């Protein structure tokens, strides 16, 4: 699969429109569309912006079978976390939970830049806030 095909596949798998991707990257929507259709070459700086906005490694656009242990673990955690715990104690689970909520992708939020203690604190605070909000909308 070519990088332009992977770009579209990854974007769609993230339930993201070309408009949303454009907003996150600063790349014009028309350029993204041309890239996805193979009508425009994906430049290195654009590729980095796209990978960052889609929360994937640049390698995702090239290597189909190469996957690091961390990426496998992240995917497993994201797929295998069916119940939201009362409190997070595992930093990887906390990071996966936070990353699963795309609203934090705006404004350049990157959970990988947080220490294990910070991501645990953040995820647990998020759980508390969600609990408080749920009382407001409970019927």
Buried (B, 14 or more C-beta within 10 A) or exposed (E): EEBBEBBBBBBEEBEBEBEBBBBBBEBEBEBBBBBBEBEBEBEEEBBEBBBBBBBBBBEBBEEEEEEEEEBEEBEEBBEEBEEEBEEBEBBBBBBBBBBEEEEBBEEEEEBEEBEEEEBBBBBBEBBEEEEEEEEEEEE
